[in-house]
C-alpha cells in the first residue's frame, strides 16, 4: 500500500465515531430471564434453605417460651381404673367390680424463684434467637447482594471488554497501515497485535466469569438448576453516612444483642441455682370415689392440703452448682463487654472501607474522563505523525486501565455498601 493511501485510511479511522461506553449501553449477556433486585429478594426469602432453618429455630424458641409460663398455672390430673382379682387365671372369668376415680389439682405458690428464672431464661433465648434470625437474614442479604452485583458487574464488564477489544483492533489496523507504509517498525506492529489479542482474551475471560456469577446467583436464590439469568438495576452506590453514632449502632448489632441475651440467660441460671436455699410452698386438692360398680353409689371423698419443704443438706452439691453458675454468669458478662468493644471496632473498620470504596469511584471517574480525553488527542497526534508509538501506546494503555478500573471500583463500592448493611444486621425486614 502506498503511503498517501495509508494516511487516507488512518484519517478515516480517526474520523470514525468513538467506541460507545459501557455506562450508556444495554447490559451485556442478558439472558431470557431478567431479574430485578426486588425479584431476587422475593425468591430468596421463599426458597433459601438457610433462612428457613432460622425461621424454624425462631418458632421453636417461641414455643419453649410459652411453655415456661406453665409453672404459674395449676396442674390438673384425672384417672379412672377398674380391676378384678381371684384365683382363676382365665380372661373370660374377669369381672370389673373394683372401680375407682380421682380428680386432683395442685398449685405451686413458691419454688425459690426457679419458675421466674425459667421464664426469664426463655424470654432471653427468644430475644437471642430473634437476633440470630436477623443476623442470618443480613448474611443472606449480603451474599445475595454480592451475587447480584457480580452478575451486574459481569454484564457491564463484558461490554467494557468488548469495547476495549474493538478499540485495540482499530489501533492494530492503524499501526499495520503505518508499518506497510514504512513509517512504523516491526516491534510496534507486534506490540499492537499482542494488545489486540490480549483484549480478545479478556472478552472470553469476562464471559466465563459471567457464567460463574450467574450460577452463584441461582444458588443464593435457592434454585436446584442453574439457568442463564440476567439482572437489571442501577449501577450506582449510595453515599456512606458521615458521622454515625457508632456506640448506638454497636448496641443494636445482632452479635451484641446475642451476647447481651446470653448474659441475661446466665443471670437467670444463677437465680435458678439459688432456688434450693429457699423453701417450696405448694397447695393441693382432690376428689376421689371408689366402689364395686359403675356408676358409683357412694359419695365422693375430697381432700385439700398445703405443704412447705426445705432442703437442709444435699452434700454440698447445691453450693458447688451455685459457684459454677456464678462463674458462668461472670464469663457471660465479660463476653458481652468484649462483644460491645469488638462491635465498635468492626463498625469503624467496615465504615472506613465503605468510605474508601465510595471515594475510589469518584477518583476513578475523574481518571477515566481524563484518559478518554488524552486518548482522543493522542490518537489524532499519532495519526498525523506528531506522537511516537511508545508514547501513544502508554496513553492507550492508561485508557484501557481506566475503563476496567471504573467497573471494578463500582462493584467494590456496591459490595462495601452491602457489607456495611450486613454488619448493622440489615436483612429483608421480615
VOPAGU-2260 file (C-alpha; in pm, 1 decimal, decimal comma):
REM VOPAGU-2260
SITE   aa  ch    i         X         Y         Z
SITE  UNK   A    0       0,0       0,0       0,0
SITE  UNK   A    1     127,8     343,7     -91,9
SITE  UNK   A    2     191,3     597,0     185,8
SITE  UNK   A    3     -81,2     850,2      76,4
SITE  UNK   A    4    -339,1     572,9      73,1
SITE  UNK   A    5    -222,9     466,4     416,4
SITE  UNK   A    6    -265,7     818,6     551,7
SITE  UNK   A    7    -613,2     833,6     398,7
SITE  UNK   A    8    -711,9     510,2     572,0
SITE  UNK   A    9    -565,6     633,0     900,2
SITE  UNK   A   10    -760,8     957,6     870,1
SITE  UNK   A   11   -1079,8     762,2     808,4
SITE  UNK   A   12   -1011,4     557,8    1124,0
SITE  UNK   A   13    -963,8     874,7    1322,8
SITE  UNK   A   14   -1292,4    1017,0    1192,8
SITE  UNK   A   15   -1488,4     712,3    1295,2
SITE  UNK   A   16   -1719,0     772,1    1594,7
SITE  UNK   A   17   -1573,2     681,1    1931,1
SITE  UNK   A   18   -1634,8     343,1    2084,2
SITE  UNK   A   19   -1956,5     354,4    2290,5
SITE  UNK   A   20   -1905,8     349,7    2667,4
SITE  UNK   A   21   -2035,4      78,1    2896,5
SITE  UNK   A   22   -2237,9     322,9    3102,2
SITE  UNK   A   23   -2461,7     416,1    2810,8
SITE  UNK   A   24   -2531,3      69,1    2673,6
SITE  UNK   A   25   -2771,1    -204,0    2749,9
SITE  UNK   A   26   -2645,2    -474,4    2985,6
SITE  UNK   A   27   -2439,9    -734,2    2804,4
SITE  UNK   A   28   -2504,6   -1103,2    2835,6
SITE  UNK   A   29   -2870,8   -1064,1    2930,7
SITE  UNK   A   30   -3044,5   -1397,9    2920,5
SITE  UNK   A   31   -3408,2   -1473,3    2853,5
SITE  UNK   A   32   -3492,5   -1412,2    3220,1
SITE  UNK   A   33   -3425,5   -1065,3    3359,9
SITE  UNK   A   34   -3433,7   -1030,0    3738,3
SITE  UNK   A   35   -3459,8    -713,4    3941,2
SITE  UNK   A   36   -3322,7    -685,6    4293,5
SITE  UNK   A   37   -3675,4    -698,8    4435,7
SITE  UNK   A   38   -3748,3   -1020,2    4243,7
SITE  UNK   A   39   -3426,2   -1179,2    4372,3
SITE  UNK   A   40   -3514,8   -1087,1    4731,4
SITE  UNK   A   41   -3862,9   -1234,3    4698,9
SITE  UNK   A   42   -3733,8   -1560,8    4554,6
SITE  UNK   A   43   -3453,2   -1596,1    4808,9
SITE  UNK   A   44   -3691,7   -1543,2    5100,8
SITE  UNK   A   45   -3920,6   -1814,5    4966,3
SITE  UNK   A   46   -3658,3   -2073,1    4868,5
SITE  UNK   A   47   -3333,6   -2025,7    5060,9
SITE  UNK   A   48   -3290,8   -2326,0    5299,0
SITE  UNK   A   49   -3062,1   -2145,1    5546,4
SITE  UNK   A   50   -3326,4   -1880,0    5610,1
SITE  UNK   A   51   -3592,0   -2149,1    5650,5
SITE  UNK   A   52   -3382,0   -2317,8    5921,1
SITE  UNK   A   53   -3353,7   -1989,8    6110,6
SITE  UNK   A   54   -3731,1   -1941,3    6096,8
SITE  UNK   A   55   -3788,9   -2289,9    6238,6
SITE  UNK   A   56   -3545,8   -2215,0    6522,7
SITE  UNK   A   57   -3742,8   -1899,9    6596,4
SITE  UNK   A   58   -4070,7   -2093,4    6608,8
SITE  UNK   A   59   -3916,7   -2346,3    6848,5
SITE  UNK   A   60   -3786,4   -2070,7    7078,5
SITE  UNK   A   61   -4129,2   -1906,2    7091,0
SITE  UNK   A   62   -4291,2   -2238,7    7178,1
SITE  UNK   A   63   -4040,3   -2301,7    7459,7
SITE  UNK   A   64   -4101,7   -1951,4    7594,8
SITE  UNK   A   65   -4475,7   -2010,9    7604,0
SITE  UNK   A   66   -4418,8   -2345,0    7776,1
SITE  UNK   A   67   -4216,2   -2176,9    8051,9
SITE  UNK   A   68   -4525,5   -1989,6    8174,3
SITE  UNK   A   69   -4690,1   -2319,5    8267,4
SITE  UNK   A   70   -4513,1   -2306,1    8604,8
SITE  UNK   A   71   -4751,5   -2030,8    8714,9
SITE  UNK   A   72   -5062,0   -2232,7    8626,6
SITE  UNK   A   73   -5226,4   -2512,4    8828,8
SITE  UNK   A   74   -5177,4   -2873,8    8732,3
SITE  UNK   A   75   -5483,4   -3091,0    8687,2
SITE  UNK   A   76   -5494,9   -3468,0    8655,2
SITE  UNK   A   77   -5772,5   -3726,0    8634,6
SITE  UNK   A   78   -5780,3   -4103,2    8648,4
SITE  UNK   A   79   -6023,3   -4390,7    8619,8
SITE  UNK   A   80   -5941,7   -4755,3    8691,8
SITE  UNK   A   81   -6120,9   -5085,6    8714,7
SITE  UNK   A   82   -5996,3   -5428,7    8804,2
SITE  UNK   A   83   -6061,2   -5771,6    8942,4
SITE  UNK   A   84   -5856,7   -6034,6    9123,2
SITE  UNK   A   85   -5904,5   -6400,4    9205,3
SITE  UNK   A   86   -5759,5   -6743,9    9173,8
SITE  UNK   A   87   -5876,9   -6843,8    8824,7
SITE  UNK   A   88   -5633,0   -6711,5    8559,6
SITE  UNK   A   89   -5880,4   -6700,1    8271,2
SITE  UNK   A   90   -5982,5   -6386,4    8090,1
SITE  UNK   A   91   -6341,6   -6493,1    8048,3
SITE  UNK   A   92   -6381,5   -6502,8    8423,2
SITE  UNK   A   93   -6271,7   -6143,4    8483,6
SITE  UNK   A   94   -6542,0   -5910,1    8610,4
SITE  UNK   A   95   -6465,1   -5543,8    8665,0
SITE  UNK   A   96   -6603,2   -5495,4    9014,0
SITE  UNK   A   97   -6333,5   -5274,5    9170,6
SITE  UNK   A   98   -6377,1   -4921,4    9034,9
SITE  UNK   A   99   -6202,0   -4600,6    9136,9
SITE  UNK   A  100   -6189,8   -4247,6    9002,1
SITE  UNK   A  101   -5995,3   -3943,6    9104,6
SITE  UNK   A  102   -5953,5   -3576,4    9009,7
SITE  UNK   A  103   -5669,8   -3375,5    9160,1
SITE  UNK   A  104   -5525,1   -3026,7    9130,2
SITE  UNK   A  105   -5202,4   -2872,9    9257,4
SITE  UNK   A  106   -5057,5   -2525,3    9253,0
SITE  UNK   A  107   -4702,7   -2418,8    9327,1
SITE  UNK   A  108   -4707,9   -2098,3    9527,8
SITE  UNK   A  109   -4334,3   -2055,8    9563,1
SITE  UNK   A  110   -4039,5   -2255,9    9433,2
SITE  UNK   A  111   -3741,9   -2042,7    9524,5
SITE  UNK   A  112   -3783,1   -1815,2    9218,4
SITE  UNK   A  113   -3694,1   -2105,0    8987,5
SITE  UNK   A  114   -4019,1   -2061,1    8792,6
SITE  UNK   A  115   -3947,4   -1693,6    8743,8
SITE  UNK   A  116   -3592,6   -1778,4    8637,4
SITE  UNK   A  117   -3722,0   -2025,0    8377,6
SITE  UNK   A  118   -3938,9   -1754,1    8222,1
SITE  UNK   A  119   -3653,0   -1504,0    8227,8
SITE  UNK   A  120   -3423,7   -1752,4    8054,9
SITE  UNK   A  121   -3677,7   -1849,6    7789,4
SITE  UNK   A  122   -3753,2   -1482,6    7713,9
SITE  UNK   A  123   -3380,6   -1410,9    7682,3
SITE  UNK   A  124   -3340,2   -1706,6    7447,2
SITE  UNK   A  125   -3626,3   -1577,1    7230,7
SITE  UNK   A  126   -3450,3   -1242,1    7200,2
SITE  UNK   A  127   -3123,9   -1419,1    7124,0
SITE  UNK   A  128   -3285,8   -1639,3    6857,5
SITE  UNK   A  129   -3455,5   -1336,2    6706,0
SITE  UNK   A  130   -3119,1   -1160,5    6687,7
SITE  UNK   A  131   -2971,9   -1471,5    6525,0
SITE  UNK   A  132   -3255,0   -1473,1    6270,3
SITE  UNK   A  133   -3183,6   -1109,5    6199,3
SITE  UNK   A  134   -2814,6   -1187,2    6152,1
SITE  UNK   A  135   -2895,9   -1482,0    5924,8
SITE  UNK   A  136   -3116,6   -1253,1    5716,8
SITE  UNK   A  137   -2836,2    -998,0    5697,1
SITE  UNK   A  138   -2586,1   -1268,3    5595,3
SITE  UNK   A  139   -2818,8   -1396,0    5325,1
SITE  UNK   A  140   -2887,5   -1042,5    5203,0
SITE  UNK   A  141   -2515,4    -972,7    5178,7
SITE  UNK   A  142   -2449,3   -1297,6    4989,6
SITE  UNK   A  143   -2746,3   -1238,1    4760,9
SITE  UNK   A  144   -2643,1    -878,4    4702,2
SITE  UNK   A  145   -2285,7    -984,6    4626,1
SITE  UNK   A  146   -2412,9   -1244,1    4376,4
SITE  UNK   A  147   -2649,6    -990,3    4220,6
SITE  UNK   A  148   -2374,9    -727,2    4193,4
SITE  UNK   A  149   -2135,7    -984,2    4047,2
SITE  UNK   A  150   -2380,2   -1061,1    3765,6
SITE  UNK   A  151   -2442,2    -689,7    3711,5
SITE  UNK   A  152   -2067,0    -632,4    3707,9
SITE  UNK   A  153   -2018,6    -926,3    3471,8
SITE  UNK   A  154   -2266,7    -783,2    3223,9
SITE  UNK   A  155   -2101,0    -441,6    3237,0
SITE  UNK   A  156   -1753,3    -593,4    3225,4
SITE  UNK   A  157   -1826,4    -799,2    2914,7
SITE  UNK   A  158   -1942,0    -484,9    2735,7
SITE  UNK   A  159   -1638,9    -286,5    2852,0
SITE  UNK   A  160   -1400,2    -562,1    2742,8
SITE  UNK   A  161   -1571,0    -581,9    2402,6
SITE  UNK   A  162   -1534,2    -205,7    2362,7
SITE  UNK   A  163   -1165,4    -229,7    2456,5
SITE  UNK   A  164   -1115,9    -517,8    2214,0
SITE  UNK   A  165   -1273,8    -312,6    1935,9
SITE  UNK   A  166   -1050,7     -15,8    2013,7
SITE  UNK   A  167    -739,5    -235,0    2028,3
SITE  UNK   A  168    -828,7    -389,8    1692,6
SITE  UNK   A  169    -869,6     -43,9    1536,8
SITE  UNK   A  170    -533,5      61,7    1680,6
SITE  UNK   A  171    -368,5    -252,8    1543,5
SITE  UNK   A  172    -509,2    -176,8    1197,5
SITE  UNK   A  173    -373,3     176,6    1220,8
SITE  UNK   A  174     -24,3      56,5    1317,6
SITE  UNK   A  175     -35,1    -202,1    1039,1
SITE  UNK   A  176    -108,1      72,0     783,8
SITE  UNK   A  177     190,5     273,0     907,0
SITE  UNK   A  178     408,4     -38,2     900,6
SITE  UNK   A  179     310,8    -122,8     540,9
SITE  UNK   A  180     385,0     239,1     450,7
SITE  UNK   A  181     730,5     209,3     606,9
SITE  UNK   A  182     656,7     461,0     883,0
SITE  UNK   A  183     646,7     213,6    1174,9
SITE  UNK   A  184     876,0     -64,2    1290,7
SITE  UNK   A  185     805,3    -435,2    1330,2
SITE  UNK   A  186     819,0    -418,2    1710,1
SITE  UNK   A  187     538,7    -162,8    1724,7
SITE  UNK   A  188     327,4    -380,7    1495,9
SITE  UNK   A  189     383,2    -688,5    1710,7
SITE  UNK   A  190     300,5    -493,4    2024,4
SITE  UNK   A  191     -24,5    -360,3    1876,5
SITE  UNK   A  192    -127,0    -708,1    1762,8
SITE  UNK   A  193     -43,9    -850,1    2107,0
SITE  UNK   A  194    -255,7    -582,4    2274,4
SITE  UNK   A  195    -543,1    -674,8    2044,6
SITE  UNK   A  196    -505,0   -1045,9    2121,0
SITE  UNK   A  197    -495,0    -974,9    2494,0
SITE  UNK   A  198    -812,7    -768,9    2468,2
SITE  UNK   A  199    -987,7   -1052,6    2280,4
SITE  UNK   A  200    -883,4   -1296,1    2553,4
SITE  UNK   A  201   -1015,2   -1055,3    2819,0
SITE  UNK   A  202   -1355,7   -1071,4    2649,1
SITE  UNK   A  203   -1355,0   -1451,3    2665,1
SITE  UNK   A  204   -1246,5   -1448,4    3028,2
SITE  UNK   A  205   -1517,2   -1195,0    3118,4
SITE  UNK   A  206   -1783,9   -1413,6    2958,9
SITE  UNK   A  207   -1666,4   -1714,9    3159,1
SITE  UNK   A  208   -1676,0   -1511,4    3479,8
SITE  UNK   A  209   -2031,0   -1403,4    3396,2
SITE  UNK   A  210   -2140,7   -1766,4    3360,2
SITE  UNK   A  211   -1999,5   -1846,1    3703,9
SITE  UNK   A  212   -2162,3   -1537,3    3854,4
SITE  UNK   A  213   -2499,9   -1646,6    3719,1
SITE  UNK   A  214   -2458,0   -1989,3    3875,2
SITE  UNK   A  215   -2375,8   -1834,0    4214,5
SITE  UNK   A  216   -2683,6   -1614,2    4191,2
SITE  UNK   A  217   -2902,3   -1917,2    4119,1
SITE  UNK   A  218   -2755,6   -2089,4    4425,5
SITE  UNK   A  219   -2841,7   -1797,4    4653,6
SITE  UNK   A  220   -3190,1   -1784,6    4503,8
SITE  UNK   A  221   -3241,0   -2144,6    4616,0
SITE  UNK   A  222   -3264,5   -2289,1    4266,5
SITE  UNK   A  223   -3164,3   -2650,9    4210,9
SITE  UNK   A  224   -3087,3   -2594,5    3842,9
SITE  UNK   A  225   -2861,9   -2325,0    3700,4
SITE  UNK   A  226   -3014,2   -2105,2    3433,0
SITE  UNK   A  227   -2896,9   -1820,9    3214,0
SITE  UNK   A  228   -3032,9   -1524,5    3402,6
SITE  UNK   A  229   -2964,7   -1156,4    3367,2
SITE  UNK   A  230   -3013,8    -876,5    3616,0
SITE  UNK   A  231   -3122,2    -518,1    3579,7
SITE  UNK   A  232   -3060,1    -242,0    3826,6
SITE  UNK   A  233   -2891,4      87,1    3895,7
SITE  UNK   A  234   -2513,2      86,6    3862,8
SITE  UNK   A  235   -2482,2     336,9    4146,6
SITE  UNK   A  236   -2370,8     340,2    4509,7
SITE  UNK   A  237   -2539,6     517,6    4799,4
SITE  UNK   A  238   -2307,4     753,4    4989,3
SITE  UNK   A  239   -2190,3     628,0    5329,6
SITE  UNK   A  240   -2300,6     802,9    5649,6
SITE  UNK   A  241   -2060,4    1075,8    5750,6
SITE  UNK   A  242   -2092,1    1089,4    6130,6
SITE  UNK   A  243   -2290,8     788,0    6254,8
SITE  UNK   A  244   -2332,1     717,4    6625,5
SITE  UNK   A  245   -2115,2     405,8    6638,6
SITE  UNK   A  246   -2191,4     337,4    7005,4
SITE  UNK   A  247   -2566,7     329,4    6944,0
SITE  UNK   A  248   -2524,9     126,9    6624,3
SITE  UNK   A  249   -2299,9    -121,9    6803,3
SITE  UNK   A  250   -2556,2    -181,0    7079,0
SITE  UNK   A  251   -2816,5    -262,6    6813,0
SITE  UNK   A  252   -2596,3    -510,2    6624,7
SITE  UNK   A  253   -2720,0    -872,5    6631,3
SITE  UNK   A  254   -2389,4   -1001,1    6769,6
SITE  UNK   A  255   -2408,8    -760,6    7064,8
SITE  UNK   A  256   -2775,8    -840,9    7125,2
SITE  UNK   A  257   -2693,5   -1212,3    7131,8
SITE  UNK   A  258   -2413,0   -1154,8    7381,0
SITE  UNK   A  259   -2644,3    -946,1    7598,5
SITE  UNK   A  260   -2913,5   -1215,1    7587,5
SITE  UNK   A  261   -2657,5   -1479,9    7680,8
SITE  UNK   A  262   -2564,3   -1264,3    7980,7
SITE  UNK   A  263   -2929,6   -1234,4    8081,9
SITE  UNK   A  264   -2976,5   -1608,9    8041,6
SITE  UNK   A  265   -2675,1   -1673,7    8263,6
SITE  UNK   A  266   -2823,6   -1442,8    8528,8
SITE  UNK   A  267   -3146,8   -1642,5    8514,4
SITE  UNK   A  268   -2945,4   -1961,9    8563,3
SITE  UNK   A  269   -2786,0   -1802,7    8869,0
SITE  UNK   A  270   -3129,1   -1727,7    9017,8
SITE  UNK   A  271   -3236,8   -2084,2    8949,3
SITE  UNK   A  272   -2918,5   -2222,0    9108,0
SITE  UNK   A  273   -3006,9   -2040,3    9431,0
SITE  UNK   A  274   -3355,3   -2192,4    9445,9
SITE  UNK   A  275   -3253,3   -2487,7    9674,6
SITE  UNK   A  276   -3185,0   -2242,4    9959,1
SITE  UNK   A  277   -3543,0   -2122,6    9950,8
SITE  UNK   A  278   -3844,4   -2318,4   10077,0
SITE  UNK   A  279   -4102,7   -2458,6    9839,6
SITE  UNK   A  280   -4471,4   -2398,1    9906,5
SITE  UNK   A  281   -4747,1   -2595,2    9731,4
SITE  UNK   A  282   -5124,1   -2633,8    9750,2
SITE  UNK   A  283   -5315,4   -2944,4    9650,9
SITE  UNK   A  284   -5676,7   -3056,0    9633,9
SITE  UNK   A  285   -5854,5   -3361,1    9505,3
SITE  UNK   A  286   -6172,4   -3563,8    9493,3
SITE  UNK   A  287   -6199,7   -3941,0    9458,5
SITE  UNK   A  288   -6457,9   -4220,6    9458,2
SITE  UNK   A  289   -6433,8   -4594,1    9499,9
SITE  UNK   A  290   -6687,9   -4870,9    9454,8
SITE  UNK   A  291   -6761,3   -5212,6    9317,4
SITE  UNK   A  292   -6963,3   -5094,8    9019,3
SITE  UNK   A  293   -7002,7   -4807,5    8777,1
SITE  UNK   A  294   -7156,2   -4559,5    8823,2
SITE  UNK   A  295   -7067,1   -4510,7    9185,8
SITE  UNK   A  296   -7325,4   -4519,5    9458,2
SITE  UNK   A  297   -7102,8   -4390,4    9738,0
SITE  UNK   A  298   -7044,2   -4021,5    9796,1
SITE  UNK   A  299   -6711,7   -3880,1    9671,6
SITE  UNK   A  300   -6430,7   -3808,3    9910,6
SITE  UNK   A  301   -6236,8   -3487,2    9888,4
SITE  UNK   A  302   -5902,7   -3373,1   10022,5
SITE  UNK   A  303   -5707,3   -3049,9   10039,9
SITE  UNK   A  304   -5375,9   -2950,6   10184,7
SITE  UNK   A  305   -5075,0   -2726,3   10181,7
SITE  UNK   A  306   -4710,3   -2821,9   10211,3
SITE  UNK   A  307   -4383,4   -2648,6   10269,5
SITE  UNK   A  308   -4044,3   -2811,4   10222,5
SITE  UNK   A  309   -3688,1   -2705,6   10268,8
SITE  UNK   A  310   -3366,5   -2880,0   10172,5
SITE  UNK   A  311   -3130,6   -2881,8   10471,2
SITE  UNK   A  312   -2827,7   -3060,4   10327,7
SITE  UNK   A  313   -2752,0   -3204,8    9984,4
SITE  UNK   A  314   -2387,3   -3296,5   10020,2
SITE  UNK   A  315   -2259,9   -2951,7    9911,1
SITE  UNK   A  316   -2394,2   -3017,0    9560,8
SITE  UNK   A  317   -2610,0   -2703,4    9564,5
SITE  UNK   A  318   -2318,0   -2490,3    9686,2
SITE  UNK   A  319   -2082,3   -2605,6    9414,5
SITE  UNK   A  320   -2350,7   -2575,5    9147,0
SITE  UNK   A  321   -2414,9   -2218,0    9256,6
SITE  UNK   A  322   -2042,6   -2134,6    9241,7
SITE  UNK   A  323   -2015,8   -2284,4    8893,9
SITE  UNK   A  324   -2321,5   -2092,4    8775,2
SITE  UNK   A  325   -2184,0   -1771,0    8923,5
SITE  UNK   A  326   -1860,7   -1820,2    8730,2
SITE  UNK   A  327   -2056,7   -1884,6    8410,2
SITE  UNK   A  328   -2256,3   -1565,7    8472,0
SITE  UNK   A  329   -1936,3   -1366,2    8514,0
SITE  UNK   A  330   -1798,8   -1516,3    8192,4
SITE  UNK   A  331   -2114,1   -1418,1    8001,7
SITE  UNK   A  332   -2095,8   -1062,0    8137,7
SITE  UNK   A  333   -1731,7   -1031,6    8030,0
SITE  UNK   A  334   -1816,4   -1172,7    7687,5
SITE  UNK   A  335   -2088,6    -909,1    7649,3
SITE  UNK   A  336   -1848,2    -625,5    7728,3
SITE  UNK   A  337   -1593,1    -768,1    7483,5
SITE  UNK   A  338   -1862,1    -803,8    7215,3
SITE  UNK   A  339   -1956,3    -435,5    7251,1
SITE  UNK   A  340   -1596,7    -321,5    7214,9
SITE  UNK   A  341   -1533,2    -552,7    6919,4
SITE  UNK   A  342   -1853,7    -434,5    6754,4
SITE  UNK   A  343   -1746,4     -69,5    6765,5
SITE  UNK   A  344   -1408,6    -150,6    6611,7
SITE  UNK   A  345   -1572,6    -366,3    6347,5
SITE  UNK   A  346   -1822,5     -93,6    6264,0
SITE  UNK   A  347   -1548,2     164,8    6230,7
SITE  UNK   A  348   -1340,0     -62,5    6008,7
SITE  UNK   A  349   -1628,8    -154,7    5778,2
SITE  UNK   A  350   -1740,6     209,8    5760,8
SITE  UNK   A  351   -1393,0     323,6    5656,9
SITE  UNK   A  352   -1382,2      50,6    5392,2
SITE  UNK   A  353   -1718,1     172,3    5263,9
SITE  UNK   A  354   -1594,9     533,6    5257,8
SITE  UNK   A  355   -1273,4     435,3    5079,4
SITE  UNK   A  356   -1457,6     234,0    4816,2
SITE  UNK   A  357   -1707,6     514,6    4758,9
SITE  UNK   A  358   -1429,0     771,9    4725,3
SITE  UNK   A  359   -1237,8     542,7    4491,1
SITE  UNK   A  360   -1530,4     550,5    4246,5
SITE  UNK   A  361   -1519,3     927,9    4230,4
SITE  UNK   A  362   -1143,3     929,9    4171,9
SITE  UNK   A  363   -1163,8     662,4    3902,2
SITE  UNK   A  364   -1437,6     855,0    3723,4
SITE  UNK   A  365   -1205,4    1155,3    3703,8
SITE  UNK   A  366    -920,1     937,9    3577,5
SITE  UNK   A  367   -1149,0     785,0    3314,9
SITE  UNK   A  368   -1260,7    1126,9    3191,5
SITE  UNK   A  369    -901,0    1244,2    3166,9
SITE  UNK   A  370    -784,9     921,0    2999,3
SITE  UNK   A  371   -1055,1     942,4    2734,8
SITE  UNK   A  372    -963,5    1299,3    2651,5
SITE  UNK   A  373    -592,7    1223,2    2635,9
SITE  UNK   A  374    -652,4     912,7    2424,0
SITE  UNK   A  375    -851,5    1101,1    2161,5
SITE  UNK   A  376    -586,8    1371,1    2137,5
SITE  UNK   A  377    -304,0    1116,1    2126,9
SITE  UNK   A  378    -474,3     914,2    1854,5
SITE  UNK   A  379    -503,0    1218,6    1631,7
SITE  UNK   A  380    -140,4    1314,3    1703,7
SITE  UNK   A  381     -17,3     963,6    1625,4
SITE  UNK   A  382    -217,8     955,0    1301,4
SITE  UNK   A  383     -55,5    1284,9    1196,4
SITE  UNK   A  384     291,7    1168,8    1290,6
SITE  UNK   A  385     318,5    1413,4    1583,4
SITE  UNK   A  386     347,2    1140,1    1850,2
SITE  UNK   A  387     558,1     827,3    1864,8
SITE  UNK   A  388     417,9     479,8    1912,2
SITE  UNK   A  389     565,7     433,8    2260,7
SITE  UNK   A  390     401,9     746,1    2398,7
SITE  UNK   A  391      75,0     670,9    2222,4
SITE  UNK   A  392      72,8     310,4    2349,4
SITE  UNK   A  393     123,4     431,5    2706,9
SITE  UNK   A  394    -174,1     665,4    2679,8
SITE  UNK   A  395    -390,3     395,0    2522,7
SITE  UNK   A  396    -295,4     151,3    2799,7
SITE  UNK   A  397    -390,0     409,9    3058,8
SITE  UNK   A  398    -731,7     440,3    2895,8
SITE  UNK   A  399    -778,8      63,0    2899,5
SITE  UNK   A  400    -682,0      51,5    3266,2
SITE  UNK   A  401    -922,1     334,6    3349,1
SITE  UNK   A  402   -1208,4     165,3    3162,9
SITE  UNK   A  403   -1152,8    -154,9    3359,4
SITE  UNK   A  404   -1095,3      18,3    3692,1
SITE  UNK   A  405   -1421,7     211,1    3690,2
SITE  UNK   A  406   -1642,7    -100,1    3668,6
SITE  UNK   A  407   -1428,7    -279,8    3925,3
SITE  UNK   A  408   -1440,2      10,6    4168,8
SITE  UNK   A  409   -1816,9      42,0    4132,2
SITE  UNK   A  410   -1857,7    -327,8    4202,5
SITE  UNK   A  411   -1632,3    -300,0    4508,2
SITE  UNK   A  412   -1824,4       2,5    4633,1
SITE  UNK   A  413   -2158,5    -175,7    4598,7
SITE  UNK   A  414   -2016,5    -475,9    4784,8
SITE  UNK   A  415   -1881,6    -244,6    5055,7
SITE  UNK   A  416   -2227,4     -94,9    5095,8
SITE  UNK   A  417   -2370,4    -446,4    5132,5
SITE  UNK   A  418   -2100,2    -528,3    5388,0
SITE  UNK   A  419   -2192,3    -219,4    5590,6
SITE  UNK   A  420   -2559,2    -321,0    5595,1
SITE  UNK   A  421   -2460,3    -674,3    5694,5
SITE  UNK   A  422   -2261,0    -564,1    5997,4
SITE  UNK   A  423   -2557,0    -349,0    6102,0
SITE  UNK   A  424   -2782,0    -653,5    6077,5
SITE  UNK   A  425   -2996,9    -513,6    5797,5
SITE  UNK   A  426   -3191,2    -800,4    5645,3
SITE  UNK   A  427   -3511,0    -817,6    5444,8
SITE  UNK   A  428   -3730,7    -666,8    5715,4
SITE  UNK   A  429   -3920,3    -989,5    5785,4
